Amino acid sequence: MGKRILIVDDAAFMRMMIKDILSKNGFEVVGEAQDGAEAIERYNELTPDLVTMDITMPEMDGITSLKKIKETNPEAVIIMCSAMGQQAMVIDAIQAGAKDFIVKPFQADRVIEAIQKALD
């Protein structure tokens, strides 16, 4: 069985793109969330093997959500997703415990590479 993944992004289109890439590569998407607060709830409920987390979202941003998930589960594996030009935020995310980051627009091979590396 493939690794279980939670996708967090405020844009339904982006969630669909990642879900498509993951499904085609043998991963199981166990849930989706559209903001950081929902991500924390879904994480605790589903305990996925990995989370892809958008940085910029309404309600609660990805970095705050990352920190809160890491507080309750230091072993959580989270990869941040960011648009071009968010380098400072990416650095914050890595310092807060993110395993890696992928840049939008998503390139399937980069997404899979980041996820496999993070899960090893």
C-alpha positions in Angstrom: 0.0 0.0 0.0 1.2 3.5 -0.8 2.2 6.1 1.8 -0.8 8.1 3.2 -0.7 11.8 2.3 -2.6 14.9 3.5 -2.8 17.7 1.0 -3.2 21.3 2.3 -3.8 24.2 0.0 -6.4 26.9 -0.2 -6.8 26.5 -3.9 -8.9 23.5 -4.9 -7.1 23.4 -8.3 -3.7 23.0 -6.7 -5.0 20.3 -4.4 -6.3 18.5 -7.4 -3.0 18.8 -9.3 -1.0 17.4 -6.4 -3.6 14.6 -5.8 -3.3 13.6 -9.5 0.5 13.5 -9.4 0.5 11.5 -6.1 -2.3 9.0 -7.2 -0.4 8.3 -10.5 2.7 7.4 -8.5 1.2 5.0 -6.0 0.5 7.3 -3.0 -2.8 7.4 -1.2 -4.3 10.8 -0.6 -6.2 10.3 2.7 -7.5 13.8 3.0 -7.4 17.5 2.0 -7.6 20.7 4.0 -7.9 24.3 2.7 -6.3 26.2 5.5 -3.9 25.8 8.4 -6.5 25.3 11.1 -8.3 22.6 9.1 -4.8 21.0 8.4 -4.2 20.5 12.1 -7.6 18.9 12.6 -7.2 16.6 9.6 -3.7 15.7 10.7 -4.7 14.7 14.1 -7.7 12.8 12.7 -5.9 11.0 9.9 -2.3 10.7 11.1 -0.9 10.7 7.5 2.7 9.6 6.7 3.3 13.0 5.1 1.7 16.4 4.6 2.1 18.8 1.6 1.4 22.3 3.1 0.9 25.5 1.2 2.5 28.5 2.9 0.1 31.3 2.1 -3.5 30.5 3.2 -6.4 32.3 4.8 -7.3 31.7 8.5 -3.9 30.2 9.5 -0.8 30.1 7.2 1.2 27.0 6.6 4.1 27.9 8.7 1.9 28.5 11.8 0.2 25.2 11.1 3.5 23.4 10.6 4.7 24.6 14.0 1.5 23.5 15.7 1.6 20.1 14.2 5.2 19.7 15.1 4.4 20.7 18.7 2.0 17.8 19.1 3.9 15.4 16.8 7.6 16.1 16.4 7.9 13.2 14.0 5.5 14.7 11.5 6.8 14.8 7.9 5.8 18.0 6.2 6.8 19.4 2.8 6.0 23.1 2.1 4.6 24.3 -1.2 5.3 27.9 -2.2 5.0 30.1 -5.2 8.1 31.6 -6.8 9.7 34.4 -4.8 8.8 33.2 -1.3 12.4 32.2 -0.3 12.3 33.9 3.0 9.1 32.1 4.0 10.7 28.8 2.8 13.7 29.4 5.0 11.3 30.0 8.0 9.5 26.8 7.2 12.6 24.7 7.0 13.8 26.2 10.3 10.4 25.4 11.8 10.8 21.7 10.9 9.7 21.3 7.3 11.5 18.5 5.5 11.6 20.1 2.1 9.7 22.5 -0.2 8.3 22.3 -3.7 7.7 25.3 -5.9 4.5 26.1 -7.8 3.6 25.4 -10.5 4.3 21.8 -9.6 6.5 19.6 -11.7 5.5 16.0 -11.1 9.1 14.6 -10.9 10.1 17.2 -8.4 7.0 16.5 -6.2 7.7 12.8 -6.2 11.4 13.3 -5.6 10.8 15.5 -2.6 8.2 13.2 -1.1 10.3 10.1 -1.5 13.4 11.9 0.0 11.3 13.1 3.0 9.9 9.7 3.7 13.3 7.9 3.6 
